[in-house]
């Protein structure tokens, strides 16, 4: 079942996000099941919205790649995460074949 993941990580900067993206390399080596990723940074910290083919694939990525990477970089604090089933998914720029 496709899920959406909404994450808020207070205090994380754009520079820390870029460092994690480069170290974990989720763009160069996409995780199995990852469908969509958007990140934003404001005065509170990092906000991420993802869609995944399943919660299990998301959790595997977090456990085996994301957390080890953020730990290695010394990124402080803990993310607030909500995972919910996707009711509908529409991306105007993407038209499945």
Buried (B, 14 or more C-beta within 10 A) or exposed (E): EBBBBEBBBEEBEEEBBEBBBEBBEBEEEEBEBBBBBEBEBEEEBBBBEBBBBEBEBBBBBBEEBBBEBBEEBEBEEEBEEEBEEEEEEEEEEEEEE
